[in-house]
């Protein structure tokens, strides 16, 4: 579970010219309920999809 949360924090907080970040801490996610983690996971997936779309549009 901790590895999943660490990866989730990395994805949510990573930022570059193609991806916006969300400032969320490990402690915030480790204290979440499972349904809240599902929400953050969906947000991370959406951010990655948007980033991939921007990259493909810029090529």
FIDRENVO-845880 format. One record per atom (N, C-alpha, C, O): residue in one letter; chain; z, y, x negated. Coordinates in Angstrom, 2 decimals. Each point is the difference from the previous one (the first is absolute). Layout:
N
('A','A',(Z,Y,X))
...
END
This chain:
59
('X','A',(0.00,-1.20,-0.83))
('X','A',(0.00,1.20,0.83))
('X','A',(0.00,1.26,-0.87))
('X','A',(-0.68,0.97,0.32))
('X','A',(1.44,-0.99,-1.40))
('X','A',(0.07,1.18,-0.86))
('X','A',(-1.34,0.30,-0.64))
('X','A',(-0.36,1.16,-0.16))
('X','A',(-0.40,-2.21,-0.22))
('X','A',(-1.33,0.21,-0.58))
('X','A',(-0.93,0.67,1.00))
('X','A',(-0.78,0.88,-0.36))
('X','A',(0.87,-1.30,1.61))
('X','A',(-0.84,0.60,1.05))
('X','A',(0.33,1.48,0.17))
('X','A',(-0.89,0.83,0.14))
('X','A',(2.16,-0.52,-0.13))
('X','A',(0.42,1.39,0.17))
('X','A',(-0.41,0.84,-1.21))
('X','A',(-0.42,1.14,0.16))
('X','A',(0.55,-1.70,-1.35))
('X','A',(-0.43,0.73,-1.20))
('X','A',(-1.48,0.32,0.07))
('X','A',(-0.41,1.12,-0.30))
('X','A',(-0.40,-2.09,0.69))
('X','A',(-1.44,0.21,0.14))
('X','A',(-0.29,1.04,1.07))
('X','A',(-0.85,0.86,-0.18))
('X','A',(1.55,-0.94,1.28))
('X','A',(-0.18,0.96,1.09))
('X','A',(0.33,1.41,-0.45))
('X','A',(-0.74,0.93,0.33))
('X','A',(1.82,-0.75,-1.07))
('X','A',(0.36,1.32,-0.53))
('X','A',(-1.10,0.51,-0.93))
('X','A',(-0.37,1.18,0.06))
('X','A',(-0.15,-2.04,-0.91))
('X','A',(-1.07,0.40,-0.92))
('X','A',(-1.24,0.46,0.76))
('X','A',(-0.59,1.03,-0.34))
('X','A',(0.20,-1.76,1.36))
('X','A',(-1.19,0.36,0.78))
('X','A',(0.23,1.30,0.76))
('X','A',(-0.87,0.88,0.01))
('X','A',(2.01,-0.73,0.63))
('X','A',(0.27,1.20,0.79))
('X','A',(0.13,1.24,-0.87))
('X','A',(-0.37,1.09,0.43))
('X','A',(0.90,-1.23,-1.63))
('X','A',(0.26,1.16,-0.84))
('X','A',(-1.12,0.30,-0.99))
('X','A',(0.02,1.07,-0.62))
('X','A',(-0.99,-1.97,0.46))
('X','A',(-1.10,0.24,-0.93))
('X','A',(-0.94,1.05,0.58))
('X','A',(-0.32,-0.03,1.19))
('X','A',(-0.10,0.94,-2.04))
('X','A',(-0.91,1.06,0.45))
('X','A',(-1.08,0.22,-1.05))
('X','A',(0.27,-0.04,-1.20))
('X','A',(-1.49,0.26,1.67))
('X','A',(-1.09,0.44,-0.86))
('X','A',(-0.96,0.82,0.85))
('X','A',(0.33,0.37,1.13))
('X','A',(-1.50,-0.08,-1.66))
('X','A',(-0.93,0.86,0.74))
('X','A',(-0.53,-0.66,1.26))
('X','A',(-0.54,0.68,0.87))
('X','A',(0.67,-2.00,-0.76))
('X','A',(-0.50,-0.72,1.17))
('X','A',(1.09,-0.48,0.94))
('X','A',(-0.31,-0.52,1.08))
('X','A',(1.56,0.68,-1.45))
('X','A',(1.09,-0.51,0.83))
('X','A',(1.17,0.96,0.01))
('X','A',(0.47,0.46,-1.04))
('X','A',(0.00,-0.18,2.22))
('X','A',(1.19,0.81,0.19))
('X','A',(1.22,-0.89,-0.11))
('X','A',(-0.05,-1.18,0.36))
('X','A',(1.14,1.73,-0.85))
('X','A',(1.22,-0.81,-0.11))
('X','A',(1.02,0.42,1.06))
('X','A',(-0.07,1.08,0.58))
('X','A',(0.99,-1.99,-0.35))
('X','A',(1.15,0.27,0.87))
('X','A',(1.22,-0.17,-0.89))
('X','A',(0.11,-1.01,-0.70))
('X','A',(0.77,1.95,0.72))
('X','A',(1.18,-0.07,-0.86))
('X','A',(1.09,-0.81,0.70))
('X','A',(0.73,0.52,0.84))
('X','A',(-0.64,-1.79,-1.21))
('X','A',(1.01,-0.88,0.59))
('X','A',(0.70,-0.73,-1.14))
('X','A',(-0.63,-0.39,-0.98))
('X','A',(1.92,0.21,1.12))
('X','A',(0.78,-0.63,-1.08))
('X','A',(0.19,-1.49,0.26))
('X','A',(-0.10,-0.48,1.13))
('X','A',(0.39,-0.22,-2.20))
('X','A',(0.32,-1.42,0.07))
('X','A',(1.22,-0.20,0.90))
('X','A',(0.02,-0.92,0.82))
('X','A',(0.98,1.77,-0.97))
('X','A',(1.23,-0.13,0.79))
('X','A',(-0.29,0.16,1.50))
('X','A',(0.60,-0.69,0.83))
('X','A',(-1.51,1.59,-0.50))
('X','A',(-0.36,0.18,1.40))
('X','A',(-0.58,-1.28,0.57))
('X','A',(0.38,-0.44,1.08))
('X','A',(-1.31,-0.16,-1.82))
('X','A',(-0.66,-1.21,0.50))
('X','A',(0.92,-1.21,-0.01))
('X','A',(-0.07,-0.83,0.90))
('X','A',(0.92,0.71,-1.90))
('X','A',(0.89,-1.16,-0.08))
('X','A',(1.00,0.00,1.17))
('X','A',(0.50,-1.05,0.39))
('X','A',(-0.21,2.23,0.16))
('X','A',(0.93,0.11,1.12))
('X','A',(-0.68,-0.05,1.36))
('X','A',(0.67,0.11,1.03))
('X','A',(-1.98,-0.28,-1.01))
('X','A',(-0.75,-0.05,1.26))
('X','A',(0.18,-1.34,0.70))
('X','A',(0.27,-1.03,-0.63))
('X','A',(-0.43,1.08,1.93))
('X','A',(-0.07,-1.23,0.77))
('X','A',(-1.42,-0.56,-0.16))
('X','A',(-0.89,0.70,-0.46))
('X','A',(0.69,-1.95,0.83))
('X','A',(-1.31,-0.63,-0.18))
('X','A',(-1.10,0.73,0.76))
('X','A',(-1.11,0.15,-0.53))
('X','A',(1.38,0.31,1.75))
('X','A',(-1.05,0.70,0.74))
('X','A',(-0.34,1.33,-0.66))
('X','A',(-1.14,0.46,0.09))
('X','A',(2.11,0.17,-0.75))
('X','A',(-0.27,1.24,-0.73))
('X','A',(-0.84,-0.29,-1.25))
('X','A',(-0.88,0.78,-0.34))
('X','A',(1.16,-1.89,-0.33))
('X','A',(-0.81,-0.39,-1.16))
('X','A',(-1.44,-0.29,0.42))
('X','A',(-0.94,0.31,-0.73))
('X','A',(0.79,-0.89,1.90))
('X','A',(-1.35,-0.25,0.52))
('X','A',(-0.75,1.32,0.17))
('X','A',(-1.18,0.08,-0.33))
('X','A',(1.85,0.93,0.85))
('X','A',(-0.61,1.32,0.14))
('X','A',(-0.45,0.54,-1.35))
('X','A',(-1.14,0.45,-0.14))
('X','A',(2.03,-0.50,-0.87))
('X','A',(-0.35,0.52,-1.33))
('X','A',(-1.13,-0.79,-0.63))
('X','A',(-0.84,0.55,-0.70))
('X','A',(0.83,-1.86,0.95))
('X','A',(-1.09,-0.82,-0.51))
('X','A',(-1.33,0.41,0.64))
('X','A',(-1.01,0.08,-0.69))
('X','A',(1.02,0.17,1.97))
('X','A',(-1.22,0.46,0.68))
('X','A',(-0.45,1.36,-0.53))
('X','A',(-1.19,0.23,-0.16))
('X','A',(2.14,0.66,-0.10))
('X','A',(-0.35,1.31,-0.59))
('X','A',(-0.65,-0.17,-1.36))
('X','A',(-0.99,0.66,-0.31))
('X','A',(1.56,-1.54,-0.51))
('X','A',(-0.56,-0.25,-1.34))
('X','A',(-1.41,-0.56,0.10))
('X','A',(-0.89,0.41,-0.74))
('X','A',(0.68,-1.36,1.65))
('X','A',(-1.34,-0.57,0.18))
('X','A',(-0.99,1.07,0.44))
('X','A',(-1.13,0.02,-0.48))
('X','A',(1.55,0.86,1.37))
('X','A',(-0.87,1.08,0.47))
('X','A',(-0.34,0.96,-1.14))
('X','A',(-1.15,0.42,-0.13))
('X','A',(2.13,-0.07,-0.68))
('X','A',(-0.26,0.88,-1.15))
('X','A',(-1.01,-0.63,-0.95))
('X','A',(-0.89,0.68,-0.50))
('X','A',(1.03,-1.98,0.25))
('X','A',(-0.94,-0.68,-0.88))
('X','A',(-1.40,-0.06,0.60))
('X','A',(-0.98,0.21,-0.70))
('X','A',(0.89,-0.48,2.00))
('X','A',(-1.30,-0.01,0.67))
('X','A',(-0.67,1.37,-0.09))
('X','A',(-1.19,0.09,-0.31))
('X','A',(1.94,0.96,0.57))
('X','A',(-0.54,1.36,-0.08))
('X','A',(-0.47,0.32,-1.41))
('X','A',(-1.03,0.64,-0.19))
('X','A',(1.79,-1.08,-0.79))
('X','A',(-0.36,0.24,-1.40))
('X','A',(-1.29,-0.73,-0.34))
('X','A',(-0.89,0.58,-0.63))
('X','A',(0.78,-1.83,1.03))
('X','A',(-1.22,-0.77,-0.27))
('X','A',(-1.20,0.63,0.69))
('X','A',(-1.10,0.03,-0.56))
('X','A',(1.29,0.48,1.76))
('X','A',(-1.08,0.66,0.73))
('X','A',(-0.45,1.26,-0.75))
('X','A',(-1.20,0.23,-0.15))
('X','A',(2.15,0.58,-0.32))
('X','A',(-0.35,1.21,-0.75))
('X','A',(-0.74,-0.33,-1.28))
('X','A',(-0.95,0.69,-0.38))
('X','A',(1.37,-1.75,-0.30))
('X','A',(-0.65,-0.41,-1.24))
('X','A',(-1.44,-0.42,0.28))
('X','A',(-0.91,0.39,-0.72))
('X','A',(0.71,-1.19,1.76))
('X','A',(-1.36,-0.45,0.31))
('X','A',(-0.89,1.14,0.46))
('X','A',(-1.20,-0.01,-0.27))
('X','A',(1.76,0.99,0.96))
('X','A',(-0.78,1.16,0.44))
('X','A',(-0.39,0.90,-1.17))
('X','A',(-1.04,0.66,0.05))
('X','A',(1.85,-0.63,-1.09))
('X','A',(-0.28,0.88,-1.13))
('X','A',(-0.99,-0.63,-0.99))
('X','A',(-0.49,0.68,-0.90))
('X','A',(0.19,-1.96,1.06))
('X','A',(-0.94,-0.67,-0.91))
('X','A',(-1.43,0.22,0.41))
('X','A',(-0.91,-0.49,-0.66))
END
